[in-house]
Amino acid sequence: MLRGQAREEDSVVLIDMASPEAGNGCSYGSTAQASEAGKQQVAPSRVGSSAKPPTDFVLVWEEDLRNQENPTKDKTDTHEVWRETFLENLCLAGLKIDQHDVQDEAAAVHYILLHAPWAVLCYYAEDLRLKLPLQELPNQASNWSATLLEWLGIPNILLEHVPDTPPEYYSCQFKASKLQWFLGSDNQDTFFTSTKRHQILFEILAKTPYGHEKKGLFGIDQLLAEGVFSAAFPLHDGPFSAVPESSQVLGLTQRQVLFQHWARWGKWNKYQPLDHVRRYFGEKVALYFAWLGFYTGWLLPAAVVGTVVFLVGCFLVFSDIPTQELCHSSDSFDMCPLCSDCSFWLLSSACTLAQAGRLFDHGGTVFFSLFMALWAVLLLEYWKRKNATLAYRWDCSDYEDIEERPRPQFAATAPMTALNPITGEDEPYFPEKNRVRRMLAGSVVLLMMVAVVIMCLVSVILYRAVMAIIVSRSDNAFLSAWASRIASLTGSVVNLVFILILSKVYVLLAQVLTRWEMHRTQTEFEDAFTLKVFIFQFVNFYASPVYIAFFKGRFVGYPGNYHTLFGIRNEECPAGGCLSELAQELLVIMVGKQIINNVQEVLVPKLKGCWQKFSRGKKAGTGTHPAPWEADYELLPCEGLFHEYLEMVLQFGFVTIFVAACPLAPLFALLNNWVEIRLDARKFVCEYRRPVAERAQDIGIWFHILTGLTHLAVISNAFLLAFSSDFLPRVYYSWTHAPDLHGFLNFTLARAPPTFTSAHNRTCRYRAFRDDDGHYSPTYWTLLAIRLAFVIVFEHVVFSIGRVLDLLVPDIPESVEIKVKREYYLAKQALAENEALLGATGAKDDQPPSSEPSLGLPA
């Protein structure tokens, strides 16, 4: 709650809680009386003028007027008491409240409009350590591609002038006693931007109690979860609808500028106006779109190279000698049955599968794997530079270390306080030992969910084996020949269904566990939640591809001595090898998930929006244009950025970890992301209620996850090329037998043991490097040594080159380092001048604050 006085160093009392003008004499009446009166509205408060104050935040609750004597009346009464207590405490905190009701015979919708007076804004701006501008600077926005094209003299079709470019400032933490030093302080209406006002209002709402705080009865989040309020949101900056071309640019609102120059589909080939996004939605949202645009731009060269590699594979299909030998073998190779009840089959019947496998398994994949490994390293190195530049320009380089405050939920429930060693302030504290115990308990739940994923994987494996047996017994020759591929394809679809269902369940479970762990700041909370969900999603999405890439076909045995799982024979790789099946699995999961997500992101918001407009329209009845708060209430609540980041990071994993099996993965990712950028932009501008602007200095733990995936991708591709591809056996055969690979097909096929041949009165072949007795041949052990050596050499070469690139590419651009040092020097100089001035005049309260935006040094 708001204290009665400002800090001792300030010469004025910001809010006198004893005076009714400050908010204690709140004009807000009983919500019960308001609902009974039906259309009662509270007179809006005036702040220094006769103009109606702006609405900073909106609370909404709905009331069913049809069944007053319903079984849940006790719960409704409890909610009413909580609501009244909460609103009264908001009044005591100094907020001005206005109420607007819309009702018909069946229901009523109550809109609570909140406004923070100047004194409240000043108090909380200082308490929250908000940074406000001291001096305007020239805009320093730049783009490396625009600079390069300008230097080459090539017209840049990506460049577009966006009106109302936000200026850049030197800024520092706000202090009310130094108000006169801040830019624009003479205008109380515009000094605090809308995003700053929203942040202050949300902080008040998050901490205000409506019952006993130790019982968790505080904060708007809990009231929303209990259904006491239906929604809580800041208002959008007017409608987003396009304006006529003849209208003046100055007449555009910030939301309309974003719609015109960012969220329209026709702007897919233009740079994103990140400074405008940051001004309207905050640094956290802007950093997400900056990362998404940066990653999408880097996918372009990867997609081009991957497409070329795939086209090379298409050419080799018709010129590859082993593939031609297989397709023209006729009845030369009689293959052993694929199951205990299956019949013998001819290898030539698998010609199409072998050709499909050759599309992805050739020498070009080795080059592409090396290329993608270095591409991922450079991507992350240059993103660190981009992130450092944006963090400096947006004045959030030290946000997590100095500025970030404890979460309101943590502050209200922490059992004790402790001194913050950085800020020197007393802050809420939760013992680290207790948190570690809770995190360990959460890890046990995570392991249990991973076990569930593995059980689902085993069930999919058994399904594929059983389905292959059933289809192979079909009288249809086509179905019988394609039994393994049909079983694999349907198994991929079943696996995708399992993935999507388990994902929904675990995300909800992870939210509960992370809240229970009591993390101090919002960044720590989000990082812990993200890590939990990603570990689960990693196993959930990648378990099946990992099984196909590294385990399928490795433990089959040989004719007469096949290995089984629960009585069912272990799966074999198809004639084209497991690499083609892995490519199929990746395309089904990756592309299928992208299609499902995009359809959901397009259709679900529209369906929800139509339903909300229909249901709200019934309650509002017919009549005039809806008020701004009514129009925004019809929009969908913003669901945050977690799912957006998760989708992109999982995609990054598919693009890098298994790229040796599917060189087209970057192309599909690029096409998806071109759509994703505008789709997400439209959601934030047109379909979502405006979120509370949040500050951030980077993309959080997602960067460390991406780094881990990059290292894992190097190892994964090394093993893929060594053990799942025919690349090394072909190279070995060309060195030791025939450079043109004639006879390679026969080289890879073993003969069935005599015991099996005599039992069936027929000889047959199978894919393995074994002798006639079923034991591994010397060729197998030689190839195993070559494969292990290749893995070691490949990953050492890639990691060494990556390390060199890391050293050559500094994390922070030199220009940014110079600016930071320059500002640090100016800050020290200003501090010295202030100290000299104090020594001469003794006017302690007249010293200006530091103009250094990154360090935020107090004067």
N, C-alpha and C positions, 0 to 999 in steps of 0.2 A: 504493500500500500504506500501511497505517497506520504512522505514525511511533511511535517508542518512548516519546516524551514529549509532554505537552501543551505549549502555548505558554508562554514564559518568564514571562508575567504571572500565570499560574495558580500557586497555591501547592501544588497536589497533582498527582501523576502519575496520569493517568486510566487508562492501560494500561501495565503493566510487561510488555513482550514477553518478558522473560527468565523470568517466572514461569509455571508451568504453569496456575495458576488463571486467568490472564488470557487464556488461549486458546492459547498455544503448546503446551501439553500436551493438544492436542485428542485426543478419544477416537475420532475418526473412523478407521475401518479401511480396508483396501484394498477397492475396489469389485470387484476380481477375486475376492477371497476371499468377498465378500458374495454375488456371483452364483453362485459354486460351492456355497456352503453353502445357497443357495436361500432360506432363511428367516432368515438371520442378521440381527439388529437391533442397532444400537449403542445403548448405554444413554444416555438423555437426560441432559444436563447440568443441574445445579441451580444456581440463582442466588439465594443468600441465604435460601432456604427449602426445605422439602421438597416444595412444590407443583411440578408440572410446568410449565416456562416456556411462554409462549404461542408459537405458531408464527408467525413474521413473514413468511416467504417459503417457497415450495415449488419445488423443482427435480424434474423427472421425466425418466426415460429408460427406454426399453423395450428388452428383449433377446429375441431369437428363439432359443429353445432347441432347435429342430428340426434345423437344419443347422449344426452346429458347424464342419464342413469345407466351408464355402462359398467361392466365388471371391473374395468381398470380405473375407476374413479379415484381410488386411493393413490395410485401411481400418478395420475394427472394432478391431483392436489399437491403431491410432493414436488412435482416438477414446477408447479405454479409458485410454491414457496421458494424453491431454489432460484427461480427466475427473478422473483421480486427482490430477494436478498442480493443476487448478483448485480442487478441494475441499480439498487440503492448504493451498493459499494462502488459502482462506477461513478455515481454522482459524488460520493465522498472523495473519490480520486480526482475530482475536478472536471470531469467530462460533462459536456452539455448533451442532453438527450431530447430527441424529438420522436414522436411515434405517429405512424400512418397506418391505417387499417383498411383492408379491402375485404369485403365479405358479400356473401349472398345468403340464401336460406340454408344452405348445407354446411358451409365452412367459412372460416375467416383466416386471412393471412395478415399477420402483424409485422410491420417493418419498424425496427428500432434504429434510428439514424443517430450516429455518434459524431460529435465534434470536439476536438481538443482546443481549448483556448491557448492564447500565446504563452501564458505563464506555465501551463502544463507542458507544452512543447519544449520550452527552454529547460525546464527542470529535467525532463526525461532525456533530452538530447545530451545533457551533460552526464547524467547517470549512465546512459548507454554508450558513452564515449563516441558519439557520432562525429564524423569528420565533415566539416563544412568549409566552403571556399573562402580563401583569403585574397587571391589575385588571379585574374584570368590570364591564360596562356594561349598561344596560337595552337590550333589543332595539329597534332603530330601523327594522325592516322596515316598508315602507309601499307602497301601490299607488295610483296617481293615480285609477284608476276607483273603487276602494273609498272613497277620500276624497271623491270627487265624489258618489257615491251616498249616502254617509252624510250629507253636507251637504244633499242634496236630500230626505233622509228616505225614500229608496226602498230596500226590502229587496235585499240583494246576494246573489243565488243563486250567485255565483262564489266566495264566501268560505266557507272551511271551516277549522275548528280542527284543526291537525295537532299531535299530542302530541310531547313531547320536543324543544321548539324549542331550537336551539343558541344559547347565549348569545354576546354580543359582548364583545370584550376590547380594552383597550389592550395593545399588545404591542411587543416590540423584539427585536433579534437576540440569540440566546442566547450567554451566556458562562458557562462552568463555574465560574469564580471568583466570580460573582455569583449563584450558584444560589439562595440563600436569598431573593432578591428576586422570584423568579418564582412565580406562582400555582400551588399544588398540588405544589410541589417536595418536600413531605414524603412523598409517596406515589410511589415509584419505579415501581409497576405501572401507574399511570394518568397520570403526568406527560406522557409522550410519547403522543399519540393514535396510533391504528392507522395513519392516513395518514402521519404523521411517521415512524413506524417503517418503513413501506413505502418511503418516499423514501430513507431512510438505507440500507436494505438494497439497494435498487436501485442506488444510487451505488456501493456496495462491489462488487456483482456486475458493474457496467458497467466498472469499472477493474481488476479482478483479472486478472492474466495467467495463461495456461496454457502459455506458450512464450515465444519471443522477441518482445518488444513491437514492435520495429521491423519485424517481419514481419507485424504485425497480429494476432498470436496473443494476444488479450486480450478480455475482456468476454463477458458472457452472450449478447449479440446475435449475435456471431460464432459462438458454440458452437451456438446455436439454428439459425443458417443452415446450419452444417455437419452438423446432425443428431446432434451429440454428446448434446444434451438434446432431449427432445420438447417440453417446456414449462417456463416459469418464470413464476410468478404469486403474488401475495399471496392469502390466503384471504378468502372472503366472510365476513360477520358472521352466520354461521348460515344456515339455510334461509330462503327467502322466503315459504314457504307461509303462507296466511292462518290466523289463530288464531280460536278461537271468540269470538263477540261478548261472552260472559260473562267472558272473561279480563281480567285487570288490564292497564291501558295500560302500566304500568311494566315489564311482562314482555316487551314488544315489543323486538326488536332494531332497529338502525338500518335494516337491509335490509328487515325486515318493515314498518316504518313507511313506507318509500318505496313498497313494493308496495301497501300498503293505501290510501295517500293520493296516489299519483302514477302508478304504472304500470298501474293497472287501467283497462279501457276505460270503466267507469262514471264515471270522474273527468274525462271529456273537457271538462266544463263548469265545472271548478274551477281556481283559481289553482295554479300549480306551487309546491311547497315548495322554493324555490331554496336557502335556507339549509341545509336537510337534504341536498339534492343536493351542495352544496359541501362539507359536512362529510364525506360518505361517498366522493365521487368526486374532489374537488378543484376548484379554481377554474376550470380550463380546461373541464372538462365542464359545470360550472354556468353558465359564461358562454355556452356554445353553446346550452343550453336557455333561458337568459334571452333571447338574441337571437332564437331560433326563436319563443318565445312572444310577444315584443314585435312581431316582424314579422307574425305571424299575427293578432294583435289589430288591427294597422293595416290588414291586408287587408280587414277587415270593411267599413269605409266605402267602400273602393275597389270591392269586390264589389257593394255595393248600388247605387252610382252606375253601374257598368258594366252591371249587369242592367237598370236603368232605360233606359239608352241603347240596349241591345239590343232592349228591348220597344218603344221608339219606332221603331226600324228595322222591327220586325215590323208596326207600324201603317202605316208609310209604304209598305210593299210594295204595299198595296192602294189607296193614294191617290196614289201618285207618277205624275205625268202622263207623263214620258218612258218609264217602265216599262210603263204601260198602252198607250202608242203602239206600243211594240215588240211586246207580246203580241197586239195587235189589228191588226198591220200586214199579216197574211195574206201575200200574195205581192208586197207593195209594194217590199220591199227584197231584191233578188237579190244575194247576197254572193259575192265572188270565192273561188276554191278555196283551201283551207288548205294544200295541198301540190301538187306538180307533177302528180301522177296523180289528185288528188281532183276531185270534181265540184263544181259550183256548189251553193249551199245558201241556204235562206231564213232571214232573220234572226229571223222569228217562231218558228222551231224552237228557238231558244235562250231562250225565255221563262222557263223555270225557272231557268236560270243567271243571267239578269238579275235575277230576283226575289231569288235567294240573294245576289247581290252588293249589292243594295239594303239587306239586313239590316245590313251593316257599313259601307256608304259613304253617309253622310248628314251633315247639319249637326251632329248631336249628337256625332259623333266628334271634331270640332274642339274642342268644349267639354271632352270627356273627355280628350283629349290634353293640354290645358292643365291640367286638374285633376290628372292623373296625374303630370305633371312637377313641379307644386308639392307633390303628395303625397310623391313620392320625396325631395324636398329636406327637407321637414319630418320625414319618417321618420328620416333620417340625423341631423338636428339633435337630435331628441329622444332618439335612441339614444345619442348622445354624452353627453347628460345622464344617462341611465339607466346607462350604462357607468361614468361618473365616480362616481355614487352607489354602485354595487355595488363598484367598486374600492376606494373609501374604507371601506365597511363591512367588506369582506373583507380589508382591510389589504394590498393588493397594488398600490397606486398607483405605487410606485417600483421595482417588481420588476425590470423590464428594465434600468433604468439602474444600480441599485446591487446588488440581491440576486442576479441571475441569474449562475450559474457557467458556465464553459466546458463544452461537451459532453464527456462522458467519452471518446468516440471521438476527438474533436479533441485533448483533453489528452494522450492516449496516443500520438498520431501526429504532433503538431506538431513541426517541426524545431528550434524555438528558443523562448526565453521572452523576455518584455518586460514593462515596468512598466505596470500599468493606471493611467491618469491619474486615474480617479475614486476607486478604492479604495486606490491606492498600493501594491498588492500585485503581486508578480512572478507572471505568468500565462503559460501556453503561448501561442505566437504563430505565425501563418503570414503570410508577406509578402503585402501587399495586391496587389502587382504580379502575383505568381504566381496569386493567386485571380482577378484580372481576366482574365488569359490563359485560365484554365480556363473562366471564365464565357463568354468570347467563343467558345471552342470549342464549348461547350454550345449557344450561340445558333445556330451553324451547323447542328447536329443538329436544333434546333427548326425552322429554316427548311426543312430537308429534309422534315420531317414535315408542315409546312404545305403544301409543294408536293404531297405525296401526297394531302392532303385536297382540294386544288384539282383534281388529276387525277380523284379519285373524283367530284367535283362535275360535271366536264365529262362523265364517263361517264354520270352520271345524266341530264344534259341531253340527251345523244345518245339515251339509252334512251327518254326521254319523246317525243322527236321521232319516232323509229322506231316506237314503240308507237302513237302517234297515227295514223301513216300506215296501219299494219296494221289497227287497229280501224276506222278510217274506211272501209276497203274492204269491211267486213263486209256481208253481205246483210241482216242484222238492222237495221231502221230505228232502233231504240233505241240499239244499240251505236254505230252510225254517228253519230248526233246527239250522243252523249256521249263521243266518241272522245277529245277533249282532256282532259276531266275524268277519264276512266278512266286515261289515260296519266299525268296529274298525280298522282292518288291512289296508283297503284302505284309511281310514282317516289318519292313521299314515304316509302313503306314501305321501298323499297330503300335510300334515303338514311339512314333510321333504322338499318338493319342495318349499313351502313358506319360510321356514327357510333359505335355501341356496340363494334364490333370494334376500330376505330382507338383508341378511348379506352383500352381495356385494354392495348394494346401500348405506348402512349406513357407511361402512368403508370409502368409498370415501367422504361422507359428513363429517365424523369425522376428516379426514385429513385437510379439508378446515377450519373447526371450530378451530382446535388446532393451526394451523398456525396463524389464526387471533388473538388468545389470547396472543400472544407475550410472550412465556416462555423463560427464560434467558438461561438455559443450555439445552444440548441435553437430559440429564437424565430427567429434568423436563418436557420437551416437550414430550418425549416418555411415561412418567408416565401419563400425562394428556390425551394423545391420547388413551393409553391402558385402562384407567378407563372408558372413554366414550364408547369405543367399547365393553368392557366387560359387562358393565351394560346393554347395548342393547342386546348383544348376550346372556346374562344370561336369560333375559325375553324371547328372541326369541327361545332359545333351551329348556328352562325348563318350559315354560308356559303350554304346553300340558301335560307333566308328572305331574305337580303340580295340574292341573285340575282333572286328573284321580285319583290321589292319595288322594286328600283332598276334592273335591267338587262333583265329579260324584256320583250319587246315593244318595246324601244327601238331595236333595230337590225334591223328586219324588212325595210325597203325598201318597195317598192310593186309592184303587178302589172306583170310584164314585167322587173323589175329587183330581184328578191329577193336578200337577202344570205344567204350559206351558211356553215356551220361544218363542215369536213371533208366538204364535198359535200352536207350536209343543211341544208335551209332552217331559218333561225332561228325559234325559237318565237314565237308571238303570244299575247297575253292573250286569255282567253275573252270571250264576249259580256258577261258580268257585270263584266269588268275584272279586273286582277291582284290587287286588294285582297281579293276573295273567295277567290282561290286562295291568297293569303298567309295568310288566316285558316285555311284548310284545312291548310296546311303547319304552321302553329303548333300547331294542335290535335293533328295526328298526332304531331309531335315532342314537344311538351310533355306532352300528356295520355298519349300512348303510352309515353313514358319514365317518367312517374309510375306508370302501371299496372304496367309491367315492374318498376320498382324496388320498388314495394310488394309485388308478388307474390314477388319475390326475397327481400325482407326478412322476409316471413311464412313462405314455404315452405322456402327454403334453410336457414335456421338450424334449423328443425324436422327437416328431412331429415338435416342434418349431425349434429344432436344425437341423433337416433334411431340413426344409423349408429355414432356414437361410443359410445353406451350399449350397442349390440349387440356391437361389437367389444371394448369394455372388459369387458362382461359375460361374454363367452366367456373372456377372460383371467382375470377375477377368480373365475369359477366361481359357484356358488350359495352362499348362506350368509346371514350377518348383514347388518345395515345397513352401507352403505359409510362409511368414515371421511370427515371433512370434506374432506381433500385429494383423496380418490378421487372424491367427488361433484363437486368443483370441476373436476377434470381432465376430467370428462365434458362440461363446458360448452365453448362455443366461445371461441377466443382473441379478445380485443377488437381490432378493426381500426382503432381511432382515430376521429378526427372529420373527417378530410380529405374523405372521400366525402360525408359528411352536409352539410358546408358547401358543397361543390361543387354538390350537387344543389339546395340552396336559392338559391345565388347565380345559377346558370344559370336557375332559375325566375324570380328577380327580373329578370333580363335579358329574358326572354320577356314578363313582365308590364309592363315599362316601355318597352323599345326599340320594340316593334311593337304597342303597345296601340291605336294608331289603326286597326289592321286587325282586332283581335279584342277587343272590350270585355268579352267573357266570360272572358278570361284570369285576371283577379283572382278570379273566383268559383271557377274550377277550382283555382287555387292555394290558396284558403282551404279548400276541402273536402279537398284533399290534405294540407294542413298540420295540420288537426285530427286526421287519422289519423296523420300523421308524428310528432307529439309523443308520443303514447302508444305508438306502435310503437317509437320509439327508446328510450323509457323502459323498456319491457318488455325490450328487448334488453339494456340495461345492467344491469337489476336481476335478470332471470330467466335470460337465455340466454348472456350473456357471462361469462367469468372476470373477476374484479375487476381493473380496470386500476390501475396505479400512479398515485396522485394527483399531478397536475402543477399548478403555479401558473402564472397568467397574469394580466395586467392589462387585457387587451382581447381582441378577436377577431382581432388581428394584421392582416396585409396584406389580409384579406378586406374590411375597412372601406374601404380605399383603392380596392379593386376595385369595391366598390359605388358609391363616389363617382364613379369613372370611368364606370360604366354609367349613372349618373344624368345626367351631362353628355352622354354619347353618346345617351341616349334623347331628349333635347330636340332635338338635331340630326336624329336619325332620324325622329321624328314630324313635324318640320317638312317634311322632304323627302317623307315619305309623303303628307301632306295636299296638298302642292303638286304632286307629279308622278305619284303613283299613284292619287289619288282624283279623282273628278269634281266635287268641291266647288267649286274655282275656276272651271272651265269653266261650271258651272251659274250661279255668281254673275255671271260676265262676261256670259253670255247673257241673264240676267234684267235686267241693267242696260242692255244695248245692243239687245236684240231684244224679248223678251216676258217680263214679270214672272211669268206663270203657267207658263213653260217649254214652251208649245206649240211644236212644231217643233224642239225641242232635239235629238231623235234624228237628224233629217235634217242638222242643223248639224254633228254630229260625224262624219258619213260623207262620205268623198271618192269621186269617180268614177274608175274605171280609165282610164288613158291611152288615147288613140285607137289606138296601136300594139297594145296588148293586146286591145282591143275588136275590131279588124279581124282579128286572128289567130284569135280564137275565135268571131267572128260573133255576139257577145253582150256586152252591157254589164253591169257589176256594180259593187258598192260595197265599200268597206273602211274600217275605222276609222282615220282620220288627218286632220290639218289640212293638206291638200295641194291644189294646183290640178289642173287637168285634165292637165297635163304631168308630174305627179309631183313638182313642186317644192313646198317649204314655202310655205304661203300667208301673207299678212300677219297673219291671225288667229293662226297658230302663233307668230309672233315677238312679237305683243302678249301672248299668254298666257304665253310664256316669261318676259317681263319681269315680268308680274304674279306668276308663281310664284317667281321669284328674290327679288322684293321681299317676298313673304309669308314666305319662309324667313328673311330677315334680320330682319323685324319680329317674327316669332314667337319666334325664339331670343333676340333682344335683350330682349323683354318678359319672357320666362320667366326668363332669367338675371338680369335686374335685380330682379325680384320675389324670386327665390331668394336673391340677395345681401342684400336688405333683411331677409328672414326670418332669414338667417344672423346678421345684426347684432342683430336683435331678440331672438333666442333664445340666451342665453349657453350655452357648452359645459358649464360646471359650474354646478349649481344654487347659488343664493346660500346656502342652508342648509349645503351641504357646504363652501363656501369659508369660512364663519364657523367651522365646526368645525375645519377645517385650521389656520386662523389661531390659534384658541384653543389648540389642542394645541401649535403651534409656540411660542406664548407660554409655556405651561406647561413645555415642554421647556427653554427658555432660563432660566426661573426656577429649575427644578430643577437645571440645570447651575451656575447662580450659587450656589445654596445648597450644592451639593456642593463647589464650589471653596472656599467660605468654611469649610466643615467640614474640608476637607483642610488649609487653612491653619492651622486651630486645633489639629487633632489629629495631622496628618501621617499619618493612616491611609489610605494610598492605596488599599488593596485593599477598603475597606469602602464605597466610594461606590456608590450604586445606579445602574442603567442608566436611560437616558431612557425615559419612558413614552410617547413620541411615535411612533405606529405608522407614519405615512407616511414620515417622514424617517429614522427609525431611528438617531437621534443617540446615539453612545456616551457614557456618563457619564465 
